Amino acid sequence: MVETNGVGESVYGVDRWGMDLVSVMPNGDIGLKNPLIPDAVVTSLPDIVRNLGERGIQAPLLVRVASFLEQSIIGINRSFAAAIERSNYQGVYRGVFPIKVNQQAQVVQRIVDCGRQFAHGLEAGSKPELAIALAHHLAKDAMIICNGVKDADFIRLAILSLKLGFNTVIVLESPKELDTVLQVVKETGQEPLLGVRVKLTNQISGNWAKSSGDRSTFGMHTDQLVSVIDRLKDEGLLHCLKLQHSHLGSQIPDVNDVRRAVGEAARYFVELTQEGVPLTHLDLGGGLGIDYTGEKAANENSINYSMAEYCTNVVDTVSFVLNEAEITHPTLVTESGRAVVGSSAMLIFNVLETTLYDAKSAPEPEADDHHLVSELAKIPDYLSLERLQESLNDASFYRTELRAFFRRGYIGLREMARAERIYLHVMAKIKELAPAIGVDPVIDEQLEKLVDIYHCNFSLFQSLPDTWAIDQLHPVAPLQRLNEQPDRRAVLSDITCDSDGKIDKFILANGVSPSLPIHSLDDDTPYYVGVFFIGAYQETLGDLHNLFGDTNIATIELRKEGGFDLLHEQEGDTVSEVLSYVEYDPRDCIDAFRQMVDRTASDSLTAADRKQLISAYRAIISGPTYYA
């Protein structure tokens, strides 16, 4: 085995996408760094997985790293503070976390705890999310921003929560929503704290382009905005309108889009202020992205700016526009969710088995085999760099013809099996020789069709839904043996019975690839793969395809001296739990199965058989949904 200490960087590009949180250790393990303690010892992720396994927390599992999340909260608040100081900006920054990005209780609570020193608040886009926000002890100056479509019950609770000291802002999405607000105000006698969402005309690029621009779903055009202002004046409630909300976009790839959108939002702020609206807060929504690929490029899975640059551009742009108009600087608000929580979680799963598309050895053709079987077996005799393409062409032709003969009944099962094995052996020889020819797009494309399938213990649809739905890329790498040159290439298939359940796009050091360099398996040693930076959206967007439920979850804190503390664990869904999600009562299922067993003739089943059957059924019902 060739050992290469730089495989983690030269093959997988860990140093590019690792965000200084994930690195490769000298022993070839993926290591996790504690960003809050610069001199902390790097902790082996395989060691973490083994330790958790010994505690009964088995893969597949989601690992959340508390310090990663805390670092993101600290980073965005300090970056805005530094930008405000450099620009001599006269307002302050107040961040809010959009609960929809990750509604899990452990995540939201940690954001509240870590963000309290910065008065970091929460954004609620539904009644359940408002209930979550109001169940947390927020800092005195923290805000709750209420976005989305809101009915009277939503608005009533938001308004009444002001009596408890919450800074709950109802962002008006339409003139009609104002009607409901006015109705609740009359009913409760309580004045609201209001915002208004203004649609910007600037449209960003990337996967979420449609979340921006004047065709975006939420917010008001200028004529609607004017009508709301006039209505509030007529009702004597214009003084309640304190916040302008203008969503820049989501996962904005290009920093120049940030500048343009912020400039347009600031212009609206000036105009509204000059209309007599007593605005004190400018909410610029989401947009701050994550560089998933490490390319630092303006594309769908990367960004061409840093967090500090984003904050500087926001502050400088608002400052310039408002200074020109001699308008008092407002409190700046952003609703960064992906950038806050995205890097904090990773999915870990084990490889169960492989389907290999080559073979180390091959049988000799038998005397009565079709002559094309012999022709296929002769290819290694003339295989060379100069005849590599010819050899590929020949192998493809012979196998295609033999398969056609099999379908028509001219050759039998065992002869076809020999032909297939010989073909896989020929491909192994070609794969060994191909790297010496360098980059050849035609040959590389042909060989990509013959990469292995590594069957892994996870559900793409449950744990990585954006990978399936919108081709979102997340870094993927083996957790171990990164000091060894990988000797195979594969796609990763999950355990759902769906052909879409696979990962076939990978971030590598030299770009995005349709296959992952990976190692041959040692049958005696578990082989783990990690998918990194999945903390945003993936947990709550996942579905129950094939009724695979949530994985085990572990929240950890990295120690300064290496190792970790387990802060929280959550067992994955059992079969019983997922059955209840789809309207089955597990007890009814057990009773129905028992009755079937009891109705079976006694001469077909012994008492021991009956006990064994019912016991096996109960074991499934109470056990995990994943491979155990």
Sequence and secondary structure as in RCSB ss.txt:
>XXXX:A:sequence
MVETNGVGESVYGVDRWGMDLVSVMPNGDIGLKNPLIPDAVVTSLPDIVRNLGERGIQAPLLVRVASFLEQSIIG
INRSFAAAIERSNYQGVYRGVFPIKVNQQAQVVQRIVDCGRQFAHGLEAGSKPELAIALAHHLAKDAMIICNGVK
DADFIRLAILSLKLGFNTVIVLESPKELDTVLQVVKETGQEPLLGVRVKLTNQISGNWAKSSGDRSTFGMHTDQL
VSVIDRLKDEGLLHCLKLQHSHLGSQIPDVNDVRRAVGEAARYFVELTQEGVPLTHLDLGGGLGIDYTGEKAANE
NSINYSMAEYCTNVVDTVSFVLNEAEITHPTLVTESGRAVVGSSAMLIFNVLETTLYDAKSAPEPEADDHHLVSE
LAKIPDYLSLERLQESLNDASFYRTELRAFFRRGYIGLREMARAERIYLHVMAKIKELAPAIGVDPVIDEQLEKL
VDIYHCNFSLFQSLPDTWAIDQLHPVAPLQRLNEQPDRRAVLSDITCDSDGKIDKFILANGVSPSLPIHSLDDDT
PYYVGVFFIGAYQETLGDLHNLFGDTNIATIELRKEGGFDLLHEQEGDTVSEVLSYVEYDPRDCIDAFRQMVDRT
ASDSLTAADRKQLISAYRAIISGPTYYA
>XXXX:A:secstr
  B TTHHHHTT HHHHSTTTEEE TTS EEE  TT TT   EEHHHHHHHHHHTT  SSEEEEEHHHHHHHHHH
HHHHHHHHHHHHT SS EEEEEEGGG   HHHHHHHHHHHGGGT EEEE SHHHHHHHHTS   TT EEEE S  
 HHHHHHHHHGGGGT EEEEEE SHHHHHHHHHHHHHH     EEEEB  S    STTGGGSSTTSSSSB HHHH
HHHHHHHHHHT GGGEEEEE    SS   HHHHHHHHHHHHHHHHHHHHTT    EEE  S     SSS  SSST
T  SS HHHHHHHHHHHHHHHHHHHT    EEEE   HHHHGGGEEEEEEEEEEE S  S      TTS HHHHH
HHHHHHH  STTHHHHHHHHHHHHHHHHHHHHTTSS HHHHHHHHHHHHHHHHHHHHHGGGG   HHHHHHHHTT
 EEEEESS HHHH HHHHHS     EEESS TTB   EEEEEE SSS TT EE  EEETTEEESSEEE    TTS
  EEEEE   SSHHHH   GGG    EEEEEEE TTSSEEEEEEE   BHHHHHHHTT  HHHHHHHHHHHHHHS
 TTTS HHHHHHHHHHHHHHHHSBSS  
